[in-house]
């Protein structure tokens, strides 16, 4: 893994859980009111570096700090320089944030919208209109005491006008979101960096589900399916390694290719064995140039 990820640059560690819905006998009901397993994946640049499979009814924050410690220890052994951490509200905990602060991490964690935090945002007068993901919103930055401690921490927040039916939490017609961070950049930059986890910290679940079979587990019990999840995650890593190496040598392969696209444009070829001169020759019918891949 150290050879695949750039050890000369600092990287961001993403933490996220993923519901793998299934009908296995040992599954369990989860917070989404569906049944399945709930693996947690810590990743860098979409590449999983640590996986723990859990049953569906496992709390989101279960064993969270221990997983982060193990991942950081292993990444340090591999020479990876991790300086930033992103996660959704499952990591919105005092112990996790204090650990990241003690280890000089810049963190971006989705804040749970408690009553006191919502009141503080409602009372904030300095909201700035901006464009976020092609949508008009307002952003601000406040300092709040979180988790019942006397330590002030920064919340980069945004709000937007709700159209249509309001909920009980949509006070004054606005819906509020916040990210707790120790980054000193402007609020919009912090929110945009946090939102990038949708591509870099969550997108690999789509590929693992649909390209590597996480959504169609083959076995009847969690133990064997856990081995399957780990094995397919290794296959996903190898696939990304090959893509990166091939993309550097030929234009046929692009790093962002999904598995089906890679097979269609690179692997699948029409060929025929032809007997000529008392020997068989494999004739390949293609205009693609594979010769750069065979240059030593």
Helices and strands as residue ranges (DSSP letters): E 10-21, E 28-29, E 35-44, E 47-52, H 64-77, E 81-87, G 89-91, H 94-102, E 106-110, H 115-123, E 128-132, E 135-145, E 152-161, G 171-173, E 174-181, H 187-195, H 197-200, H 203-210, H 222-247, H 259-262, I 263-267, E 270-276, E 279-285, G 291-294
